[in-house]
Amino acid sequence: MGYCFRSQPLEGQSIEVEASLAAFLSGRTPAAIEHVVWPQAGGEFDFFAYLTPDPPPLDLVVSARAILVRDGLLLAFDSGTGTTHVIPGGRREPGESLEGTLAREIREEIGCEIAPGPRPLGFIQLHNCLPRRHGSPYPYPDSLWIVYAANALPGGEPPSGDVWVRDPRFVTVEALPDLKISPVELAFVEAALR
């Protein structure tokens, strides 16, 4: 599935931004693709995992996430939808650096600090398959999540009450096949372990 280029910009987005993403993706092949439906949020997306150290257009990056490793174990958590995830993180605030976003989100969601110098693994392109929702603050139809490999420092206590991050725990690599983890997230696990 390729990138779809429109001839007219949508509100809040320019043709130059779309052209910069199309140019950046030219010649790159996703490591994994999946179709994701989020009924609770009213969203439907195609996710494309790109493994590259090259930074994508930063004006489309809305989130920073990481594969977290501690003592040879990987962080896993449940979302309450019957699936397990391995890439915690979240929304980038205005003016915040990507590494600043990552550190803050990991602290808020998982309750731990990360070691300095997380290693960029690539990014996830989220292509929105539905019409743009009125008032959405995100770029449309495409936005990006930067994904790092990061070391979780000892200590910390998972905060309670986050409905999207349930039962955070560190698991062995051998336990991953028994968990329901998406192909896109598994592509980043494999890259983090190299």
C-alpha positions as CSV (number, residue, x, y, z in Angstrom):
1,M,0.0,0.0,0.0
2,G,1.5,3.3,-1.0
3,Y,1.3,6.9,0.1
4,C,-1.7,8.8,-1.4
5,F,-0.9,12.3,-2.6
6,R,-3.7,14.8,-2.8
7,S,-3.7,17.9,-5.1
8,Q,-5.4,20.2,-2.6
9,P,-4.3,20.8,1.0
10,L,-6.7,20.3,3.9
11,E,-7.3,22.9,6.5
12,G,-4.1,23.4,8.6
13,Q,-1.9,21.3,6.3
14,S,0.0,22.4,3.2
15,I,0.9,20.6,0.0
16,E,4.6,21.2,1.0
17,V,4.1,19.1,4.1
18,E,2.5,16.3,2.2
19,A,5.2,16.6,-0.5
20,S,7.9,16.4,2.2
21,L,6.4,13.2,3.6
22,A,6.0,11.7,0.1
23,A,9.6,12.6,-0.7
24,F,10.8,11.1,2.6
25,L,9.0,7.9,2.1
26,S,10.1,7.5,-1.5
27,G,12.2,4.4,-1.9
28,R,11.5,3.2,1.7
29,T,9.7,-0.1,2.3
30,P,7.7,-0.6,5.6
31,A,8.9,-3.5,7.8
32,A,5.3,-4.2,8.7
33,I,1.8,-3.0,7.9
34,E,-1.5,-3.5,9.7
35,H,-5.0,-2.1,9.7
36,V,-6.1,-0.9,13.1
37,V,-9.7,0.1,14.2
38,W,-10.1,2.0,17.5
39,P,-13.9,1.9,18.1
40,Q,-13.5,3.6,21.5
41,A,-11.8,6.6,19.8
42,G,-13.7,6.4,16.5
43,G,-10.6,5.9,14.4
44,E,-9.5,3.6,11.6
45,F,-5.9,3.6,10.5
46,D,-3.3,1.9,8.4
47,F,-0.1,1.6,10.4
48,F,3.3,1.4,8.6
49,A,6.4,0.5,10.5
50,Y,9.6,2.1,9.0
51,L,12.9,1.1,10.5
52,T,15.4,3.9,9.9
53,P,17.7,6.2,11.9
54,D,16.8,9.1,9.6
55,P,14.4,11.6,11.2
56,P,11.1,12.0,9.3
57,P,9.4,15.5,8.9
58,L,9.2,16.7,12.5
59,D,6.0,18.7,11.8
60,L,4.1,15.4,11.4
61,V,5.5,13.8,14.6
62,V,2.8,13.7,17.2
63,S,4.1,11.1,19.6
64,A,7.4,9.6,21.0
65,R,7.5,6.0,22.1
66,A,10.0,3.3,23.0
67,I,10.8,-0.3,23.3
68,L,11.9,-0.3,27.0
69,V,14.5,-2.8,28.2
70,R,15.6,-3.4,31.8
71,D,18.1,-6.2,32.8
72,G,17.5,-8.0,29.5
73,L,13.7,-7.9,29.9
74,L,11.2,-6.0,27.7
75,L,8.3,-3.9,29.0
76,A,4.9,-5.2,28.1
77,F,1.4,-3.8,29.1
78,D,-2.2,-4.4,28.3
79,S,-4.6,-1.8,26.8
80,G,-7.8,-3.1,28.1
81,T,-8.8,-4.3,24.6
82,G,-7.4,-7.8,24.8
83,T,-4.1,-7.0,23.3
84,T,-0.6,-6.6,24.7
85,H,1.6,-3.6,23.7
86,V,5.4,-3.1,23.9
87,I,5.7,0.5,22.8
88,P,4.7,2.9,25.6
89,G,4.8,6.7,25.1
90,G,2.5,9.4,24.0
91,R,1.6,12.8,22.7
92,R,4.2,15.4,22.0
93,E,3.4,18.8,23.7
94,P,4.1,22.1,21.8
95,G,7.7,23.1,21.9
96,E,8.8,19.8,23.5
97,S,11.8,17.9,22.2
98,L,11.2,14.3,21.1
99,E,13.5,12.9,23.8
100,G,11.7,15.2,26.3
101,T,8.4,13.9,25.3
102,L,9.6,10.3,25.6
103,A,11.0,10.8,29.1
104,R,7.9,12.5,30.3
105,E,5.5,10.0,28.8
106,I,7.4,7.0,30.2
107,R,7.5,8.6,33.6
108,E,3.7,9.3,33.5
109,E,2.7,5.9,32.0
110,I,5.2,3.5,33.5
111,G,6.6,5.4,36.5
112,C,10.2,5.0,35.7
113,E,13.1,7.1,34.2
114,I,15.0,6.2,31.1
115,A,18.7,6.3,30.6
116,P,20.1,9.2,28.6
117,G,20.6,8.7,24.8
118,P,17.7,6.5,23.6
119,R,18.5,5.0,20.2
120,P,16.1,5.9,17.3
121,L,14.7,2.8,15.6
122,G,12.3,4.5,13.2
123,F,8.7,5.6,13.1
124,I,5.2,4.5,12.6
125,Q,3.1,6.3,10.0
126,L,-0.5,6.4,10.9
127,H,-2.7,6.9,7.8
128,N,-6.2,7.9,8.8
129,C,-8.7,6.0,6.7
130,L,-11.8,8.0,7.8
131,P,-12.8,11.6,7.1
132,R,-11.1,14.2,9.3
133,R,-12.9,14.7,12.6
134,H,-13.9,18.3,13.3
135,G,-11.5,19.9,15.7
136,S,-8.8,17.2,15.5
137,P,-5.4,18.7,16.5
138,Y,-3.5,16.1,14.5
139,P,-2.1,16.3,11.0
140,Y,-4.4,14.7,8.4
141,P,-4.4,12.2,6.8
142,D,-1.0,11.2,8.1
143,S,0.8,11.6,11.4
144,L,3.9,9.9,12.8
145,W,5.1,8.3,16.0
146,I,8.9,8.2,16.6
147,V,10.0,5.0,18.1
148,Y,13.2,4.5,20.2
149,A,15.0,1.7,22.0
150,A,15.6,2.9,25.6
151,N,16.9,1.5,28.8
152,A,14.6,1.7,31.8
153,L,16.4,2.7,35.0
154,P,15.8,0.7,38.2
155,G,13.1,1.9,40.6
156,G,9.9,3.7,40.0
157,E,6.3,2.6,40.6
158,P,3.7,2.3,37.8
159,P,1.0,5.0,38.4
160,S,-2.5,3.8,38.7
161,G,-5.5,5.0,36.8
162,D,-4.2,5.0,33.2
163,V,-6.9,3.2,31.2
164,W,-4.5,2.6,28.3
165,V,-1.6,1.2,30.3
166,R,-2.7,-1.7,32.4
167,D,-0.5,-4.2,34.2
168,P,2.9,-2.9,33.0
169,R,5.6,-5.6,33.5
170,F,9.0,-6.7,32.2
171,V,8.9,-10.0,30.3
172,T,11.5,-12.3,28.7
173,V,11.9,-12.3,24.9
174,E,10.8,-15.9,25.0
175,A,7.4,-14.9,26.4
176,L,6.6,-12.6,23.5
177,P,5.1,-15.3,21.2
178,D,2.5,-16.1,23.8
179,L,1.3,-12.4,23.9
180,K,-1.0,-10.8,21.4
181,I,1.5,-8.2,20.0
182,S,0.9,-6.5,16.6
183,P,3.3,-7.1,13.7
184,V,4.1,-3.4,13.6
185,E,5.2,-3.4,17.3
186,L,7.1,-6.7,16.8
187,A,9.1,-5.1,14.0
188,F,10.4,-2.6,16.5
189,V,11.2,-5.2,19.1
190,E,13.3,-7.1,16.6
191,A,15.1,-3.8,15.7
192,A,15.7,-3.0,19.3
193,L,17.3,-6.4,20.0
194,R,19.8,-6.1,17.2
